[in-house]
C-alpha cells in the first residue's frame, strides 16, 4: 500500500469529533507561532526564497481561517493570498496551469493558494466542468509540473484539510444563521452536501496520483479549527529550513525643533463624522 493509499484508508474511517482545544492555550500558542512566522518571513526575504503553500479541502473545512492566521502579521508585500475566480473564456483556451504560473512568487515572496490547480481534480471533475480527457491529462501533468517548480528552486507545501460530513453540515448551518458569514455559502457549497461521496472518490484519486516523494501531501485534521490552525502553522515552520535573521534594532531619530509651521484650522477640511462619540453619548 502506498503512502497516499494509506491516507485514503485513514480518512474514510469515521472518528469522533475531538474536544475543542482550550481557547486561552490556543491564543497563546497562536501568538508564539505567528511570531515565528514573522521571523521566517525575514529569512524568506533575505534568502530570496520562493515559497508556495497550497490549501485544499472540502468546503467549510477551515482553509480560509487557517490562511488568515498565517498572514495576519505578515507583510502583504511579501506574503499574499491567491484565490482565483472562475476562469475567463480566454483562460479556458490556455494550458490549464498557465493562469496559475502568473501568480507564482518571485525571490523573497510567499504565495498562499486558497484552492489551486487542484480545482481540476475536485470541483471540475465532480461538477463536469472539465472533460474526462482534460481530467486525466491533469493527473498526468500535475506531478511533472510540480517537479519542474521544485527543480527551479520553488519551495512547495501542500495541505489537505479533512472534515467529516456532520461537521461540514454544522458549519454550513452556522453560516446560514450568521449574516456576517452568509456570503461564504454558495450554491456550489450546498451542492457538495449531496455529492459527498463523489467528492470523496475525487479526493482519493487525486491523492493517489499526486502525492509524490518530491511534492507530498500533508493531511490536516480539521474537525477542530483551533487544532488545525496550530498544527498547520507548526508543520509549515518545522518543514521550512529557515533561520533567524538578526536585524539591528532601529532607533527613533530625535524630532528637530519646529520652524514656525502652523497647521490650518481643522474646520477647513472634511472629516469623518465622530461615530464613536455618538456611541458614547448613547451609552
Buried (B, 14 or more C-beta within 10 A) or exposed (E): EEBBEEBBEEBEEEEEEEEEBEEEEBEEBBEEBBEBBEBBBBBBBEBEBBBBBBBBBBBBBBBBBBBEBBBEEBBEEBBBBBEBEEBEEEBEEEEBBEBBEEEBBEEBBBBBBBBBBBBBBBBBBBBEBBEEEEBEBBBEBBBEBBBEBBEEEBBBBBBBBBBBBEBBBBBBEEBEEEEEEEEBBEEEBEBBEEBEEBBBBBBBBBBBBBBBEEBBBBBBBBBBBBBBBBBBBBBBBEEBEBEEBEEEEEEEEEEEEEEEEEEEEEEEEEEEEEEEEEEEEEE
